[in-house]
């Protein structure tokens, strides 16, 4: 996988997730920055991170960063809420000055603070993300009076990965979660898991305009663009589409089939085990 180092702005953007859910964020980045080359790493051998310990997630994150740094990535995007909660500070320290590091949480917290000061906001995510309390701590630090209502929704990820959405099964599961007392009286619902944008239309149908459903992918993609622009690292415009690379730590045909759903186009997955 090692390649000769391209010049600063021509270096790729590295993106990693516990699996393929982070491809929803990669898609948002590709749409906002069409000239950037992406190197995506899905740690499918260890998914879901939402059920793993902080120490385990940190160990996986460091290994993946080694892979992305060998690809000379100029920016590493942790496209996973669980990994952002558990390993963002460690990754920043580990990577140092070799690459810019962006997580899922800080850009979204800033957006919520600006748009929903003094208002009740719901949040759904994995047990790890909700249990870490990271969103509540960071939102409280803003002192904007945002009243956060968080609920772990562990059934949604396997439901999406098995393709059970846009149908009766997903409608019932989504309804049972959104009917939960913890999520009543909110003005907005934050989707704190990269899988959830795929069921955003179903959630919007449930709320019928009463609650705004917030997809963090666009907010995070905007932050990536800002970070690169500030450092004059935006890739120059090119006529041909950049060749993205997609790696997974464990390969199955079902992962390859699912990438089309998450990224919105056909991609070829390359198997790259983290431990051999």
C-alpha positions, 0 to 999 in steps of 0.5 A: 500500500505504500506510495511515494509522497505527492505534494501537499495539496495533492495528497489524499483525504483519509477517512475511517470508520468501524465499517461501511457506515462512514461512507455516508460521510465520505459521500458528503465529502466527495460531493463538496470536494469533487477534486479530492482523492479519498482513501477510505478504511472500514474496520469491518473485522471489528465492527460494531465499535458501538459495542467495544471498549474505549481501549479496544477502539483506541487500539484499532484507531492507531493501527488504521492511522498508520495505514492512512499515514503510509498513504500520505493523507493530509487530513484524517477524518474519523467518520464514526461517532463511537471512534470520535468519542473514544479516540479523537484526542488520542488520534490527534496526539498520535498523528501530530503534525503529519495530518489534520484530524477531524472528528464527527463530534466537535463540528456537529456540537458547534452547529447545534450550539449555533442553531438550537441555543435554548432549545431541546434537541434529541440525539440517537446513536450507539450505546458507546456514543450515548454512554460516553456522554461526550455530546452532552459534555461538549454541548454543556460546555458551550453554555448555550442552554441546549437541552439534550435528550439522548437515547441509544438505538442499537437495533437500527444499525443491524437493521440498516446493514441487513437492508431492512429499511424503507419498509414495514420492519424499519417503520415499526422499529423507528417508531418504537424508538422515536416514541420513547419518552426520552425523545418527547418535546424536542425541536430537532433530532441529531443522527449521531451515527453514520448509518442513520442518514439512510433512514432520515426520510423515514424519520422525517415521515414519522415527524411530519415536519414537527421535528428537524432531523439533523444529518451531521454528514454535511456539517462535517464535510463543510468542516473538512473543506474549511480545514483544508482551505485554511491550510491551503491544502485544497486539491487543484481542479482536475478534469478527470474524477479522482480515483478513490481507494476503499479498504476493509479489514475483513472482506465479504461480498455483503460488504461490497454490496452494501457500499453501493447503498452507503456511498451511492455508487459502485466501489471496489473494496480491497482487503487489508487486514490490520493484524496478520 
